[in-house]
Amino acid sequence: MPLSFNERMRKSLAERPRKNKTGSVAEYRRQQVKAAEAERQQVKAAEAELPRMNKTGSVAEYRRQQVKAAAGGAEAKKRRRSKLTYDFRRALLKLNRELNPHQQLAKRSLTVLNDYMAHSFEALAGECGRLAKLRKASTLSMRDVQYALRLVLNNQLISHAMTSAHRALRNTCCYGA
């Protein structure tokens, strides 16, 4: 097993002389380079003995994949889902331009607002999913979204969100008819 970085440093500091027998600094540097090359070769040899890792770097996951492949199960490799990132900056800038045409948002404040929107959206989507699961439904209903809003947001934001949602639904479709 290869030594950790700290152990290698302690070992090299304890063993190396400040000068070699001839007293030449160039000779000392050549010895250091040879020692470093020998250490690299030892590390490569030790790594060759370890089991290969998959792209994520997990040995346990690699072994699970090998067992699945040997057993003739489904696919040995699992597709890794990329983490979703949300960007609300453009919408926030449009909204700011509509509400305050003569004021601009700083980059830092835009980043804070974007992070808040992404966090709120994640919380709202998670709560909607849990409510739909409780109903044993495969689709979200408007009621799920309303209850999730009431659970996630505070009282003042809820009232504004509900009135805006009802106004938008009233204008776009035949809601309540």
C-alpha positions in Angstrom: 0.0 0.0 0.0 1.5 3.4 -0.9 2.4 5.8 1.8 0.5 9.0 2.4 2.0 12.3 1.4 2.8 13.2 5.1 4.4 9.8 5.7 6.6 10.2 2.6 7.7 13.7 3.6 8.6 12.5 7.1 10.5 9.6 5.7 12.4 11.7 3.2 13.3 14.4 5.7 14.5 11.8 8.2 16.6 9.8 5.8 18.1 12.4 3.4 21.4 14.0 4.3 21.8 17.7 3.7 24.9 17.1 1.6 26.3 13.9 0.0 29.7 12.6 0.7 31.4 14.6 -2.0 29.7 17.8 -0.8 28.4 18.7 -4.3 25.0 20.3 -4.4 24.5 19.1 -8.1 25.2 15.6 -7.1 22.8 15.9 -4.2 20.1 17.1 -6.6 20.7 14.2 -9.0 20.2 11.8 -6.1 16.9 13.6 -5.2 15.7 13.2 -8.7 16.6 9.5 -8.8 14.9 8.9 -5.4 11.7 10.7 -6.7 11.7 8.6 -9.9 12.1 5.4 -7.8 9.2 6.5 -5.6 7.0 7.2 -8.6 7.7 3.7 -10.0 6.8 2.2 -6.6 3.5 4.1 -6.5 2.7 3.0 -10.1 3.4 -0.6 -9.1 1.2 -0.3 -6.0 -1.6 1.2 -8.1 -1.4 -1.6 -10.6 -2.2 -4.1 -7.8 -5.3 -2.2 -6.7 -8.6 -2.9 -8.4 -9.5 -0.6 -11.2 -11.9 2.2 -10.4 -14.8 3.4 -12.5 -15.3 7.0 -13.6 -16.8 8.1 -10.2 -13.7 6.7 -8.4 -15.6 4.3 -6.2 -14.0 0.8 -5.9 -17.1 -0.6 -4.3 -19.3 0.6 -7.2 -16.8 -0.9 -9.6 -16.9 -4.3 -7.8 -20.7 -4.2 -7.9 -20.6 -3.6 -11.6 -18.2 -6.5 -12.1 -20.5 -8.8 -10.1 -23.5 -7.8 -12.2 -21.5 -8.3 -15.4 -20.3 -11.8 -14.3 -23.8 -12.7 -13.2 -25.2 -11.8 -16.6 -27.6 -9.3 -15.2 -28.9 -6.2 -17.0 -26.4 -3.5 -17.9 -23.2 -3.5 -15.9 -22.8 0.3 -16.2 -25.3 2.7 -14.6 -25.9 6.0 -16.2 -25.1 8.9 -13.9 -27.6 11.6 -13.8 -26.2 15.1 -14.0 -27.3 17.5 -11.3 -29.9 19.9 -12.6 -29.0 23.6 -12.4 -31.6 26.3 -12.7 -30.9 29.8 -14.1 -33.6 32.4 -13.4 -31.3 35.4 -14.1 -32.9 36.3 -17.5 -36.4 36.1 -16.0 -35.3 38.2 -13.0 -33.8 40.9 -15.2 -37.0 41.0 -17.3 -39.1 41.3 -14.2 -36.9 44.1 -12.8 -37.0 46.0 -16.1 -40.8 45.7 -16.1 -41.2 46.9 -12.5 -38.3 49.4 -12.2 -37.2 50.5 -15.6 -34.6 53.0 -14.3 -32.9 50.7 -11.8 -30.5 47.9 -12.4 -29.6 44.8 -10.4 -26.1 44.3 -9.2 -24.4 41.0 -10.2 -24.2 39.9 -6.6 -27.8 40.6 -5.8 -28.8 38.8 -9.0 -26.8 35.8 -7.9 -28.5 35.8 -4.5 -32.0 36.1 -6.0 -31.2 33.3 -8.5 -30.0 31.0 -5.6 -33.2 31.8 -3.6 -35.4 31.0 -6.6 -33.6 27.7 -7.3 -33.9 26.7 -3.6 -37.6 27.6 -3.5 -38.2 25.7 -6.7 -36.4 22.6 -5.4 -38.4 22.8 -2.1 -41.7 23.3 -3.9 -41.1 20.5 -6.5 -40.0 18.1 -3.7 -43.1 18.9 -1.6 -45.4 18.6 -4.7 -43.9 15.2 -5.4 -44.4 14.0 -1.8 -48.1 15.2 -1.8 -48.7 13.4 -5.2 -47.1 10.3 -3.7 -49.4 10.4 -0.7 -52.4 10.6 -3.1 -50.9 7.6 -5.0 -51.2 9.7 -8.2 -48.8 9.7 -11.1 -49.5 13.4 -12.0 -49.5 16.6 -10.1 -52.7 18.4 -9.6 -53.3 22.1 -9.0 -54.3 21.3 -5.4 -50.9 19.6 -4.8 -49.1 22.8 -6.0 -51.3 25.0 -3.7 -50.8 22.8 -0.7 -47.0 22.7 -1.4 -47.0 26.5 -1.7 -48.7 26.8 1.7 -46.2 24.4 3.3 -43.0 26.0 1.8 -43.7 29.7 1.7 -44.6 32.0 4.6 -48.0 33.7 5.0 -47.4 37.0 3.0 -45.8 35.2 0.1 -48.6 32.6 0.0 -51.3 35.3 -0.3 -49.4 37.1 -3.1 -48.6 33.8 -4.9 -52.2 32.6 -4.7 -53.7 35.8 -6.0 -51.2 35.9 -8.8 -51.8 32.3 -9.7 -55.6 32.7 -9.8 -55.3 35.8 -11.9 -53.0 34.1 -14.4 -55.3 31.1 -14.6 -58.3 33.2 -15.0 -56.6 35.1 -17.9 -55.2 32.1 -19.8 -57.9 29.4 -19.5 -61.4 28.8 -18.4 -60.6 28.2 -14.8 -63.6 27.3 -12.6 -66.0 26.8 -15.4 
